[in-house]
């Protein structure tokens, strides 16, 4: 019997909600996407779903489990549904490496790339020192990844795993806020090639197309920003 559709609350532009959606698509799992407009993230109704007021949130009707935090959802999906080990390894050295790199994504890439986007785009006052700090941190993180990918296609083992795919969306979002010639990812040839390998996967292409459609429906431009509200108003909303 096929599992029932897994419900995932998403926002259209934000990178984190799409990490578990990519995993579901790779594993052939049917998903029900609940689009939460950026205007509704701080609503009391959504706070009942996630007290942290952030997406993604996942509800799995097959197990009656509901959890939030993108990394936790990705690991849950792998543990519960990757029975053929398409996106993971079970041998101890590879498992340990997967834990290392998924934690690096959650503690380094996501937070620092997020702060870079905030201070470059959304912060009401332009603070060159803050932008410089987070650009340097982003370059540090990209350098670590670039070194790890020297002479290899994937972070762990010989195949694309859930760990690689967890990095994909934040690379996309950083690229959205820079002119193409200034995109920091493009300065690292191994990371760029790795990103392109992931972008060529059918599951990833399908999810990106869905995201693009949702961004348009949500009134967002190609840069992920609303077309009907000022950046100052948007920043105020996110700070609530």
N, C-alpha and C positions, 0 to 999 in steps of 0.2 A: 504494500500500500504506500502510495506517495505521501510524503508529509504534507500537512496543511500549510498554506502560505504563512510565512513569517512576517510579522508586522514590524516595520522600522519607521520611526519618526525621523524626518529629515528636514533640513533647510536646503534651499536650492543651491546656494553658492558655497556654503561652508565646506571645507574639506573633510572634516571628521565623519559626518554622516555617511559619506559615500564609501568609506573604507569597508564597512561590513557589507554594503550593497555589492561591491565588487566581489567580495568573497562568496556571497550567495550566488551571484551569476556564474562564477567560476565552478562552483559545486553543483550547478543545475538546480538550485533551490528556488522555488517560487516565492516572491516577496510581495507584500502589500505596503506601498509607500504612503505614509501619511505626511503630506507636505505641510510644514508649519512655517508660515510666513515669518520673516525676521521681525515683523511687528508683534507677533504673538509669543515670542520666546519668554517674555517676562510676565505673561498672563497668569493669574491665580489658577486657572484651569490646568495649564501645563505644569505648573509647580506641583500639582497633585500627581502628575506622571513622573516628573523628575524634580526633586527638591532643589537641585542645582540649576534648574532652568536652562539646560543646554541639551543639544542634540548631538548624537543619536540616542534614542531609546529603542530597545527591541523587546517585543513580546512574542514568545514562541508558544503557540497554542498546542503544539505537540507534547510539550513538557510542562506547560503552565508556568513558565519562567519568564519574568520580566526583569531586565537589567539595563543600566545605562553606563556610559563611558565606552568610547569606540574600541579601545584596546581589549577591554573585557569582553565585549560582544564578539570581536574577531576571534579571540581565543576560544570562547564558548562554541562558536560555529564550527571551528576546526575540530574541537574535541568531540562534538556531538555528531557532526555530519560528514567529516572527511574520512569516511570509512575506507576508502581506497588509497588514502595517503597521497592524494594528488598534489596537495599544497603543503605537505609537512613531512618530516622525518621522524622515525621512532628510535633510531640508534642514538646512544647517549651523547657522543660528541656533537652530533648535529642538533639534537634537542637543546643542549646547553648553548650552542651558538645561536639558535633561534631565540632563546630567552634573552640572551645578551642584546641582540639586534632589535628585538621588539621593544625592549626597555629603552634602548637608545632612541628609538623613534618617539616613544611617548614622553621621555624626559628631556630630550634635546631638540630633535627636529621640530616636533609639533609646537612646543612652547616658544622656542626662539624664533621660528619662522612666523608664528602668530604675532609676537611682539614686534617683529620687523614690519609686518603688514600694518599693525595698529599705528605705529609711530610714523610710518611713511604716508599712510592714506587717511586714517580716521582721527588721529589726535588733533584736537582743535588748535593747539599751538605747535608750530613746527619747532622741534627740538633737535638741532643738528647733532648734539652729543648723544642723544638717545638713538637716533637713526644710525649714527656711526657705530655705536656699541653693537646694535643688533645686526647690522650688516657684517661686522667683523665676526660675530658669533655664527651667523649663517655660513660665512665662508669657512670658518673652522669646522663646522659640522660637515659641510660638503667636502672639505679636504679629507676628513676621516673616512667618509664613504668612498671617495675617489681612490684613496690608497687601498681600501679593502677590496675594491673591485678591479684592481690591477691584475691583468691576465686571467680574469674570470668573468663570467656573465652574471652570476647571482651571488648574493651575500652568503648563502649557506648551501653547500653541496653543489650539485650539478643541475638543479632545476629551480624554476621560479616557485617560491613558497609564499605563504601568507605574510612573511616578514617583508619581503621585497614589495609586495603589493600595498602594504601599510604605509609605505613612504610616498607612493605615487601621487596622491591628491595634494599633499602639501607642496610638492615640487610644482604642480600645475598652478596652484593658487599664487605662489610667489611669482611665477612667470606672468600671471595675469596683470600684476600691478607694476611691472617694469616694461619700458620699451624693449622690443626684441633684442636690440644690440646691447642692452644693459642687464639682461636677465642673468643673475648670478649663477644659475645652474649651468648655463652655457659655457662658463669658464672652466668647467671640469669635464674633460672629455670622457672619462670612464662613467661618471654619473650620467652624462648626457646620453651615451650609448645605452646604458642600463634603462634609463627612463624611456627611451625610444623602443626598446624591446618590450617593455610593459605596455606602452601605448599601442603597439601593434597587435596585442592579444584581442580576440574577438569579444570576450567578456568585458574587457576594459572599454573598448570602443562603444559597445552597446550602452554601458552605464554612462559614459560621457555624453552620448546623444540624449539619453533620458534627462540627465542633469541640465543640459543646454535647453531642452524644452521646458523644464520646470523653471529655470531662471527667467525665460521669456514670459511665462505665465505669471511669475511673481513680480514682474515689472523691473527686472534687473538687466543691466547692460552686459556687454561681453566681459567687462572688468569685474563683474559681480556686485556692482554698486547700484542702488536704486536710482531710477531716472526721475522720480517725482519728489525727492526730498534732498535737502542739503546735507553735506557731510557732517556739519555740526549737529544737525538734528539726529542723524543716524548714530553718531557717537553717543549722544545723550541716551538714545534708546538702548544701546548696548551696555551702557553703564548702569542701567536700572536694575 
